[in-house]
Amino acid sequence: MYPIRLLDQLESIEGKPWEGIVWRHMFGDTPPNRENVSGARWNPRDVPAIYTSFERSVAIAEGDYLISIQPVRPSARRVLHTVKVRLHSVVDLCDRELLADLGVGQEELGATDHTACRQVGGAVEWLGHDGLLVPSARSPGTNLVIYTRRNQPDSDFETLAAEPLTIAPG
């Protein structure tokens, strides 16, 4: 399913517990714990994932980008959720050289073809990790991708606040 070389490289990276505050951009009344199962940058189809950002501004930039690529601008209100998260095994791939060695260089990180990123993210989840730290493709900062199938019973995803946004994408 995943190349042996990729699995070997990822197995050599220790997953570590992570706990902190992140932001999640959503539309309308969609709850912030709703998983993406159709596939996105770091999760293949049918690998449930929740995308969050370490920085408020990065979450907004990710939402702005999503709006910009829609053929019709979404009319639902934008909401920025502040979430407290606790995970057991998060793999940090924020080092650009390490990421490039895994097959995700700058070009792949920003591409609309997510094949390389999905392969890395899917392999991280397949190896049993419940989170992945990666650089944002939209803004300087870090995203935390949460693989919900791998969450332990004492993992935490608690919404602390929901802030309506009036910021238009620029």
Secondary structure, 3 states (H helix, E strand, C coil): CCCHHHHHHHHCCCCEEEEEEEEEEEECCCCCCCCECCCECCECCCCCEEEEECCHHHHHHHHHHHHHCCCCCCCCCEEEEEEEEEEEEEEECCCHHHHHHCCCCHHHHHCCCCHHHHHHHHHHHHCCCCEEEEECCCCCCEEEEEEHHHCCCCCEEEEEEEEEECCCCC
